[in-house]
Amino acid sequence: MAGTDHSEAANTWGGPQPTVVLVRPQMGENIGGAARAMWNFGLERMRLVDPRDGWPNPRAAATASGAARVLDNVGVYDTTADALADCHFVLATTARSRDLTKEVLTPEEAMRRTRTLIGQGQKVGLLFGPERAGLENDDIARANAIVSVPVNPAFASLNLAQCVLLMAYEWRRQDDGAAPSGDMGRSRPAEAIEVEKLQEHLEERLEQANFFFPEHKAASMRLNLRNMLSRMPLTLADVQIFHGILRALARRRENDGA
């Protein structure tokens, strides 16, 4: 599947907006329902990660009804990392993970944060998991924060389109006609692809130092490392400094004959 995304066209309601990312969606009807929920509130940037039934999907088009504009511009990606590569900040909609430490926001708080970040020129991704099991830890680890909906604890399951609708509604409800602004100094926020490359570099150096031991714990150690990096509001300058530190440590190791 190609990683092509033509969804950056101007919105008829004006202004930048977050990108909705559906990870491994299983039913075309739910994709169409999510598109319809988005367009109800003026969102039109949708990306799909490895949709079960492929793409395009006629059932999605039928369910979307008047929201075909969203599906016409959808981007399809093989992996979550590819779909989030150009994002500076990612929100994962999921029940709070007991395995990964993340900041937890309500939909209202999440969309307030999103408006602030977008006002600063950042790209924000809203991550939604597959219908049956939700997001996996590897997906959640790529997010900067979690969005938790205060639903009935005796029946906490939300339909995918319903979840998208809640977030889209909060996004539009907080529109006061003025985009927040902010100043990050001389360095822009790091994109997800830049943090991903830092993760790879860090893992490479740690592998050389035999850090991932014992072997049966290596996968969880890598996951926790990724989760830690995603919690940091890294700038491009921060990422470059970390790369420089890792290269310097590697040179020192080589000079010492380690």
Rosetta silent file (secondary structure, phi, psi, omega in degrees, C-alpha in Angstrom):
SEQUENCE: MAGTDHSEAANTWGGPQPTVVLVRPQMGENIGGAARAMWNFGLERMRLVDPRDGWPNPRAAATASGAARVLDNVGVYDTTADALADCHFVLATTARSRDLTKEVLTPEEAMRRTRTLIGQGQKVGLLFGPERAGLENDDIARANAIVSVPVNPAFASLNLAQCVLLMAYEWRRQDDGAAPSGDMGRSRPAEAIEVEKLQEHLEERLEQANFFFPEHKAASMRLNLRNMLSRMPLTLADVQIFHGILRALARRRENDGA
SCORE:     score description
SCORE:     0.000 S_00000001
   1 L     0.000  140.108 -177.573    0.000    0.000    0.000 S_00000001
   2 L   -80.406  155.342  176.706    1.253    3.441   -0.852 S_00000001
   3 L  -100.054   38.275 -176.933    1.868    6.144    1.693 S_00000001
   4 L   -85.791  135.209  179.870    0.288    8.825   -0.472 S_00000001
   5 L  -135.563  115.195  179.361   -1.807   11.474    1.228 S_00000001
   6 L  -107.353   22.843 -171.335   -3.650   14.150   -0.728 S_00000001
   7 L   -92.285   17.408 -177.723   -5.702   15.300    2.265 S_00000001
   8 L   -91.943   12.856  179.693   -3.926   18.593    2.904 S_00000001
   9 L   -63.770  155.209 -178.536   -6.413   20.601    0.824 S_00000001
  10 L   -64.773  139.195  177.870   -7.898   23.692    2.428 S_00000001
  11 L   -81.744  142.849 -178.015  -10.967   23.083    4.569 S_00000001
  12 L   -66.512  -21.063  177.107  -14.112   24.971    3.615 S_00000001
  13 L   -87.162   -5.594  173.894  -14.444   26.107    7.226 S_00000001
  14 L    85.894  149.610  172.441  -10.941   27.510    7.058 S_00000001
  15 L    86.313  159.065  177.124   -7.754   27.009    9.006 S_00000001
  16 L   -66.782  166.513 -175.772   -5.446   24.095    9.821 S_00000001
  17 L  -157.099  163.273  176.572   -6.802   20.986   11.538 S_00000001
  18 L   -74.749  163.930  177.204   -5.726   17.669   13.106 S_00000001
  19 E  -106.959  128.495  178.292   -5.379   14.462   11.092 S_00000001
  20 E   -88.128  124.129 -178.249   -7.529   11.456   11.991 S_00000001
  21 E  -117.245  114.545  178.054   -5.566    8.180   11.779 S_00000001
  22 E   -97.782  116.285 -175.710   -7.536    4.902   11.829 S_00000001
  23 E   -93.042  119.145  178.302   -5.238    1.998   12.689 S_00000001
  24 L    48.214   50.722  178.112   -6.115   -1.353   11.092 S_00000001
  25 L   -63.433  144.893 -171.147   -9.858   -0.597   10.716 S_00000001
  26 L  -103.022  -28.947 -175.309  -11.850   -3.769   10.089 S_00000001
  27 L  -123.095  132.406  178.427  -15.153   -2.701    8.543 S_00000001
  28 H   -60.164  -34.184  179.375  -15.746   -0.361    5.650 S_00000001
  29 H   -61.189  -37.239  179.267  -18.975    0.805    7.267 S_00000001
  30 H   -71.743  -34.322  175.143  -17.027    2.085   10.282 S_00000001
  31 H   -64.200  -45.383  178.233  -14.561    3.931    8.075 S_00000001
  32 H   -63.450  -40.050  177.924  -17.482    5.567    6.260 S_00000001
  33 H   -64.522  -38.439  177.482  -19.177    6.386    9.559 S_00000001
  34 H   -65.416  -40.627  178.478  -15.973    7.973   10.857 S_00000001
  35 H   -62.602  -41.595  179.683  -15.673   10.043    7.661 S_00000001
  36 H   -64.934  -41.688  177.995  -19.250   11.233    8.053 S_00000001
  37 H   -62.517  -40.012  178.426  -18.621   12.154   11.714 S_00000001
  38 H   -61.701  -49.102 -173.188  -15.515   14.101   10.708 S_00000001
  39 H   -70.818  -25.307  173.116  -17.222   16.073    7.964 S_00000001
  40 H   -54.035  -33.486 -175.403  -20.141   16.946   10.267 S_00000001
  41 L  -117.478   21.504  169.900  -17.646   19.118   12.151 S_00000001
  42 L    83.177   10.929  176.188  -15.427   20.235    9.299 S_00000001
  43 L   -93.362  139.175 -177.233  -12.569   17.716    9.562 S_00000001
  44 L  -138.848    4.435 -177.834  -11.414   16.131    6.313 S_00000001
  45 L  -100.037  103.078 -179.508   -7.902   14.712    6.836 S_00000001
  46 E  -119.349  138.064  173.276   -8.104   10.946    7.260 S_00000001
  47 E  -127.040  141.863  178.787   -5.331    8.374    7.098 S_00000001
  48 E  -115.032  136.734  175.383   -5.759    4.598    7.198 S_00000001
  49 E  -109.280  112.985  173.477   -3.168    2.128    8.472 S_00000001
  50 L    46.855   59.187  179.108   -3.401   -1.338    6.895 S_00000001
  51 L   -61.424  135.757 -172.689   -7.215   -1.517    6.519 S_00000001
  52 L   -55.707  -42.632 -174.950   -8.331   -5.155    6.782 S_00000001
  53 L   -98.898   18.130  179.105  -10.391   -5.198    3.581 S_00000001
  54 L    75.122 -176.474 -179.722   -8.032   -3.047    1.527 S_00000001
  55 L  -150.660  138.796    6.332   -8.754    0.286   -0.096 S_00000001
  56 L   -75.439  164.016 -176.370  -10.870    1.676   -1.706 S_00000001
  57 L  -128.141  113.421 -176.895  -13.846    0.082    0.036 S_00000001
  58 H   -61.088  -30.353  179.162  -17.334    0.421   -1.510 S_00000001
  59 H   -68.826  -33.637  176.419  -19.037   -0.113    1.866 S_00000001
  60 H   -65.299  -43.147 -179.077  -17.150    2.849    3.291 S_00000001
  61 H   -63.165  -39.274 -178.987  -18.295    5.022    0.396 S_00000001
  62 H   -67.170  -40.580 -178.277  -21.918    3.964    0.865 S_00000001
  63 H   -73.695  -31.095 -176.873  -21.913    4.704    4.596 S_00000001
  64 H   -65.338  -25.317  178.282  -20.102    8.031    4.233 S_00000001
  65 H    54.987 -115.459 -175.881  -23.077    9.425    2.311 S_00000001
  66 H   -80.507    5.709 -177.679  -22.377   13.146    1.824 S_00000001
  67 H  -102.706   29.206 -179.414  -18.856   12.916    3.245 S_00000001
  68 H   -59.373  -26.453  179.960  -17.253   11.484    0.113 S_00000001
  69 H   -55.947  -39.147 -179.774  -14.841   14.440    0.159 S_00000001
  70 H   -65.700  -46.932 -177.024  -13.074   12.881    3.145 S_00000001
  71 H   -70.524  -30.423  179.125  -12.718    9.457    1.499 S_00000001
  72 H   -63.020  -28.415 -175.312  -11.616   10.937   -1.835 S_00000001
  73 L  -109.082   13.542 -174.990   -8.548   12.418   -0.150 S_00000001
  74 L   -65.714  146.758  174.323   -7.731    9.589    2.281 S_00000001
  75 E  -106.097  138.328 -177.909   -4.098    8.501    2.721 S_00000001
  76 E  -118.037  131.491 -173.974   -3.277    4.787    3.085 S_00000001
  77 E  -131.971  153.953  179.299   -0.170    3.560    4.921 S_00000001
  78 L   -77.808  -35.975 -174.685    1.417    0.240    5.756 S_00000001
  79 L  -132.860  159.851  176.107    2.396    1.088    9.339 S_00000001
  80 H   -62.350  -39.923  179.814    1.417    3.433   12.145 S_00000001
  81 H   -59.252  -41.934  178.790    4.917    4.905   12.091 S_00000001
  82 H   -64.312  -41.828 -177.259    4.535    5.823    8.403 S_00000001
  83 H   -67.476  -27.255 -176.961    1.123    7.422    8.979 S_00000001
  84 L  -100.935    3.188 -168.981    2.457    9.569   11.839 S_00000001
  85 L   -53.659  -38.589 -175.872    5.836   10.417   10.299 S_00000001
  86 L   -96.247    6.030 -179.668    5.153   14.135    9.754 S_00000001
  87 L   -84.266  143.799  175.872    3.234   14.684   13.016 S_00000001
  88 L   -94.689  -25.364 -177.334    4.747   16.670   15.869 S_00000001
  89 E  -146.175  136.118 -176.127    2.219   15.556   18.491 S_00000001
  90 E  -129.197  133.331  176.263    0.009   12.462   18.630 S_00000001
  91 E  -111.872  126.747  179.352   -3.035   11.731   20.788 S_00000001
  92 E  -103.040  122.744  178.302   -4.118    8.095   21.210 S_00000001
  93 E   -88.487  109.839 -175.708   -7.787    7.477   21.968 S_00000001
  94 L  -164.452  160.973  168.795   -7.822    4.450   24.243 S_00000001
  95 L   -64.862  148.681 -175.293   -8.616    3.192   27.696 S_00000001
  96 L   -59.177  126.146 -179.844   -5.700    4.079   29.959 S_00000001
  97 L   -79.297  129.064  177.862   -2.877    1.583   29.491 S_00000001
  98 L   -78.659  -15.536 -175.945   -1.570    0.076   32.692 S_00000001
  99 L   -89.900  -24.118 -174.932    1.669   -0.902   30.967 S_00000001
 100 L  -123.376  130.669  179.277    2.695    2.519   29.611 S_00000001
 101 L   -83.708  117.467 -178.938    2.929    5.755   31.565 S_00000001
 102 L  -139.880  152.738  168.609    1.249    8.554   29.613 S_00000001
 103 E   -66.586  134.360 -178.446   -0.439   11.857   30.301 S_00000001
 104 E  -112.128  126.552 -177.602   -4.202   11.230   30.224 S_00000001
 105 E  -120.972  151.710  169.176   -6.546   13.926   28.854 S_00000001
 106 L   -78.311  164.043  175.622  -10.290   14.262   28.461 S_00000001
 107 H   -55.020  -39.619  179.034  -11.562   14.978   24.917 S_00000001
 108 H   -63.064  -46.888  179.016  -12.057   18.630   25.921 S_00000001
 109 H   -64.294  -39.559 -178.468   -8.493   18.936   27.256 S_00000001
 110 H   -63.398  -43.054 -178.618   -7.115   17.085   24.241 S_00000001
 111 H   -75.547  -27.823  172.676   -8.753   19.376   21.721 S_00000001
 112 H   -65.250  -44.049  176.930   -7.727   22.460   23.688 S_00000001
 113 H   -63.133  -41.323 -179.338   -4.128   21.207   23.528 S_00000001
 114 H   -60.755  -44.291  179.746   -4.560   20.401   19.846 S_00000001
 115 H   -63.120  -39.388  178.753   -5.734   23.923   19.020 S_00000001
 116 H   -63.980  -46.490 -177.922   -2.782   25.411   20.878 S_00000001
 117 H   -66.310  -42.621  178.880   -0.252   23.195   19.103 S_00000001
 118 H   -65.487  -34.332  175.472   -1.781   23.745   15.671 S_00000001
 119 H   -64.035  -23.230  177.392   -1.751   27.477   16.389 S_00000001
 120 L   -88.766    2.124  178.805    2.009   27.112   16.869 S_00000001
 121 L    91.923   10.271 -179.333    2.319   25.514   13.433 S_00000001
 122 L   -88.077  156.199  175.189    2.532   21.905   14.627 S_00000001
 123 L  -100.691  128.963 -176.097    0.835   18.913   12.995 S_00000001
 124 E  -116.006  133.051  176.490   -1.340   16.859   15.338 S_00000001
 125 E  -109.239  137.676  175.580   -2.494   13.283   14.766 S_00000001
 126 E  -108.740  114.291 -170.668   -5.546   11.690   16.426 S_00000001
 127 E   -98.725  126.128  178.596   -5.006    7.938   16.684 S_00000001
 128 E  -124.017  136.013 -176.904   -7.958    5.497   16.755 S_00000001
 129 L   -88.805  173.916  178.092   -7.606    1.724   17.112 S_00000001
 130 L   -65.418  158.315 -169.357   -9.386   -1.188   15.413 S_00000001
 131 L   -60.471  -42.029 -171.184  -12.946   -1.957   16.412 S_00000001
 132 L   -79.073  -48.734 -170.683  -12.469   -5.175   18.381 S_00000001
 133 L  -114.155  -10.604 -177.095   -9.321   -4.729   20.446 S_00000001
 134 L    75.556 -169.118 -176.831   -8.330   -1.060   20.159 S_00000001
 135 L   -71.035  143.113  174.027   -4.784    0.203   19.873 S_00000001
 136 L   -85.028  162.465 -178.231   -1.868   -2.089   20.708 S_00000001
 137 H   -58.591  -33.911  179.823    0.891   -0.954   23.055 S_00000001
 138 H   -65.054  -32.500  175.806    3.284   -0.461   20.145 S_00000001
 139 H   -73.051  -46.391 -178.004    0.838    2.067   18.667 S_00000001
 140 H   -62.253  -34.971 -179.250    0.194    3.784   22.002 S_00000001
 141 L   -62.365  -21.293  179.309    3.935    4.078   22.643 S_00000001
 142 L   -85.045   -7.865 -178.937    4.159    6.374   19.596 S_00000001
 143 L   -90.054  153.016  177.888    1.628    8.797   21.080 S_00000001
 144 L   -86.373  -25.641 -179.703    2.499   11.766   23.282 S_00000001
 145 E  -156.640  162.714  179.887   -0.665   11.515   25.368 S_00000001
 146 E  -108.088  142.277  172.825   -3.804    9.421   25.824 S_00000001
 147 E  -107.356  122.475 -179.680   -7.389   10.603   25.434 S_00000001
 148 L  -117.753  124.862 -178.520   -9.816    8.877   27.797 S_00000001
 149 L   -89.403  129.293 -178.878  -13.571    9.375   27.421 S_00000001
 150 L   -75.906   77.528 -177.930  -15.533    9.462   30.726 S_00000001
 151 L  -100.292  175.906  176.589  -18.041    6.752   29.816 S_00000001
 152 L   -61.126  116.750 -177.742  -20.067    4.298   31.891 S_00000001
 153 L   -62.252  -21.596  178.419  -17.452    1.938   33.425 S_00000001
 154 L   -79.536  -13.422  177.724  -19.960   -0.920   33.177 S_00000001
 155 L  -153.044   79.626 -171.111  -20.115   -0.420   29.388 S_00000001
 156 L   -90.268   -5.262 -175.056  -17.028    1.456   28.224 S_00000001
 157 L   -73.595  129.108  176.675  -16.964    0.262   24.608 S_00000001
 158 L  -115.615  138.482  171.013  -17.430    2.956   21.975 S_00000001
 159 L   -62.632  146.717 -178.064  -18.055    2.415   18.286 S_00000001
 160 H   -54.460  -47.834 -179.066  -15.197    3.739   16.134 S_00000001
 161 H   -64.427  -35.673  177.521  -17.377    6.350   14.440 S_00000001
 162 H   -63.366  -41.906 -179.799  -18.783    7.440   17.814 S_00000001
 163 H   -64.222  -43.311  177.105  -15.287    7.988   19.168 S_00000001
 164 H   -62.352  -41.142 -179.877  -14.300   10.018   16.101 S_00000001
 165 H   -60.080  -43.277  179.519  -17.529   12.016   16.458 S_00000001
 166 H   -58.852  -46.337 -178.135  -16.716   12.935   20.084 S_00000001
 167 H   -68.317  -42.129  179.425  -13.287   14.256   19.160 S_00000001
 168 H   -63.902  -39.398  178.412  -14.530   16.099   16.075 S_00000001
 169 H   -62.387  -46.086  179.337  -17.315   17.709   18.097 S_00000001
 170 H   -62.614  -37.910  177.883  -14.873   18.933   20.761 S_00000001
 171 H   -60.048  -47.736 -176.393  -12.610   20.309   18.043 S_00000001
 172 H   -74.037  -35.539 -177.563  -15.419   22.345   16.497 S_00000001
 173 H   -61.228  -31.644 -176.648  -17.009   23.347   19.832 S_00000001
 174 L   -90.051    8.019 -179.989  -13.843   25.110   20.896 S_00000001
 175 L   -76.517  112.309  177.859  -13.574   27.157   17.715 S_00000001
 176 L  -108.360   10.868  177.967  -13.659   30.791   18.718 S_00000001
 177 L    85.924   -5.805 -179.485  -12.477   32.043   15.348 S_00000001
 178 L  -127.591  125.727  179.024   -8.967   32.793   16.557 S_00000001
 179 L   -80.363  130.706  176.346   -6.060   30.360   16.371 S_00000001
 180 L   -62.352  153.534  178.541   -3.828   30.290   19.480 S_00000001
 181 L  -126.380  159.536  179.854   -0.253   31.264   18.907 S_00000001
 182 L  -161.372  167.860 -177.072    2.977   30.319   20.586 S_00000001
 183 L  -129.887  120.406  178.876    6.727   30.544   20.242 S_00000001
 184 L   -96.391    9.537 -178.584    9.042   27.538   20.380 S_00000001
 185 L    83.727 -148.327 -174.960   12.159   29.647   20.000 S_00000001
 186 L   -82.420  -17.125 -176.485   14.615   29.006   17.200 S_00000001
 187 L  -111.609  136.006  178.135   13.917   25.272   16.827 S_00000001
 188 L   -79.748  163.268  175.296   10.699   23.735   15.602 S_00000001
 189 E   -63.098  147.697  178.812    9.099   20.679   17.269 S_00000001
 190 L   -72.969  139.899  173.619   10.505   17.332   16.146 S_00000001
 191 L   -80.039  160.133 -178.285    8.404   15.317   13.712 S_00000001
 192 H   -58.743  -36.529 -179.467    7.550   11.713   14.524 S_00000001
 193 H   -65.543  -33.161  179.001    9.919   10.437   11.822 S_00000001
 194 H   -71.838  -37.314  174.864   12.787   12.347   13.447 S_00000001
 195 H   -68.331  -36.093  177.956   11.996   10.845   16.855 S_00000001
 196 H   -62.175  -43.134  178.205   11.767    7.431   15.155 S_00000001
 197 H   -65.265  -35.439  176.300   15.280    7.849   13.728 S_00000001
 198 H   -65.219  -42.480  176.604   16.524    8.851   17.171 S_00000001
 199 H   -57.100  -45.607 -179.806   14.928    5.703   18.617 S_00000001
 200 H   -62.819  -42.630  179.924   16.724    3.588   16.011 S_00000001
 201 H   -64.506  -43.543 -179.394   20.068    5.294   16.722 S_00000001
 202 H   -64.388  -43.718  178.224   19.617    4.895   20.465 S_00000001
 203 H   -62.120  -40.243  179.681   18.692    1.222   20.125 S_00000001
 204 H   -60.206  -47.123 -178.968   21.731    0.643   17.896 S_00000001
 205 H   -67.993  -38.395  179.987   24.136    2.138   20.461 S_00000001
 206 H   -69.506  -33.496  176.033   22.471    0.343   23.365 S_00000001
 207 H   -63.398  -42.345  178.668   22.634   -2.934   21.461 S_00000001
 208 H   -63.279  -29.519 -179.575   26.384   -2.430   21.030 S_00000001
 209 L   -91.091    7.815 -179.619   26.670   -1.855   24.783 S_00000001
 210 L    57.732   37.019 -178.829   24.691   -5.061   25.531 S_00000001
 211 L   -72.859  -35.689 -174.683   22.040   -2.982   27.290 S_00000001
 212 L   -82.269   76.476 -177.006   19.094   -5.135   26.204 S_00000001
 213 L  -141.257  139.793   -0.715   19.663   -7.966   28.658 S_00000001
 214 L   -72.152  163.151 -171.665   18.303  -10.463   29.465 S_00000001
 215 H   -60.387  -35.684 -175.701   17.094  -11.283   25.976 S_00000001
 216 H   -71.197  -11.582  177.239   13.535  -12.175   26.994 S_00000001
 217 H  -102.232   -2.250 -173.952   13.065   -8.616   28.322 S_00000001
 218 H   -59.458  -43.372 -177.245   14.542   -6.854   25.293 S_00000001
 219 H   -62.718  -44.197 -179.867   11.218   -6.240   23.520 S_00000001
 220 H   -69.338  -31.731  177.035    9.596   -4.615   26.561 S_00000001
 221 H   -66.074  -41.574  177.934   12.727   -2.536   27.193 S_00000001
 222 H   -65.522  -40.698  179.112   12.587   -1.192   23.633 S_00000001
 223 H   -62.904  -44.247  179.338    8.868   -0.463   23.995 S_00000001
 224 H   -65.993  -34.019  176.800    9.413    1.445   27.255 S_00000001
 225 H   -65.023  -44.323  178.012   12.242    3.390   25.639 S_00000001
 226 H   -62.400  -42.074 -179.869    9.966    4.419   22.759 S_00000001
 227 H   -62.977  -39.364  179.028    7.250    5.360   25.231 S_00000001
 228 H   -63.394  -45.164 -179.887    9.690    7.519   27.205 S_00000001
 229 H   -63.688  -37.440 -177.410   10.800    9.429   24.089 S_00000001
 230 H   -69.077  -22.658  179.033    7.196   10.024   23.024 S_00000001
 231 H   -78.595  -16.486 -177.868    6.412   11.690   26.363 S_00000001
 232 L   -85.325  132.587  174.112    9.127   14.297   25.811 S_00000001
 233 L   -79.136   72.208 -173.707    8.174   17.471   23.892 S_00000001
 234 L   -74.084  139.337  169.997   11.334   17.177   21.775 S_00000001
 235 E   -97.278  169.088  176.806   12.427   19.887   19.364 S_00000001
 236 H   -59.948  -38.878  178.796   14.563   19.269   16.293 S_00000001
 237 H   -63.051  -38.681  177.506   17.505   20.775   18.189 S_00000001
 238 H   -60.190  -46.838 -179.073   16.921   18.299   21.045 S_00000001
 239 H   -61.231  -42.910  179.833   16.988   15.377   18.620 S_00000001
 240 H   -64.514  -37.490  177.819   20.184   16.642   16.997 S_00000001
 241 H   -64.249  -44.467  178.921   21.837   17.006   20.403 S_00000001
 242 H   -60.814  -42.253  177.237   20.909   13.426   21.337 S_00000001
 243 H   -59.982  -43.101  179.604   22.356   12.161   18.038 S_00000001
 244 H   -62.869  -40.813  178.399   25.547   14.101   18.764 S_00000001
 245 H   -62.010  -45.497 -178.394   25.785   12.621   22.268 S_00000001
 246 H   -64.463  -39.228  177.930   25.357    9.088   20.953 S_00000001
 247 H   -66.634  -40.021  179.452   28.003    9.609   18.266 S_00000001
 248 H   -64.327  -41.737  178.341   30.422   11.071   20.819 S_00000001
 249 H   -64.797  -36.943  178.712   29.902    8.122   23.166 S_00000001
 250 H   -66.452  -40.846  178.331   30.465    5.709   20.280 S_00000001
 251 H   -64.159  -41.163  179.166   33.750    7.447   19.351 S_00000001
 252 H   -62.168  -41.515  179.365   34.877    7.316   22.991 S_00000001
 253 H   -62.968  -41.450  179.282   34.083    3.608   23.097 S_00000001
 254 H   -67.137  -40.353 -179.570   36.091    3.014   19.923 S_00000001
 255 H   -67.074  -31.782 -179.988   39.066    5.066   21.212 S_00000001
 256 L   -82.195   -6.875  179.483   39.045    3.129   24.479 S_00000001
 257 L    72.996   23.103 -177.468   39.047   -0.115   22.552 S_00000001
 258 L   -74.636    0.000    0.000   35.893   -1.286   24.264 S_00000001
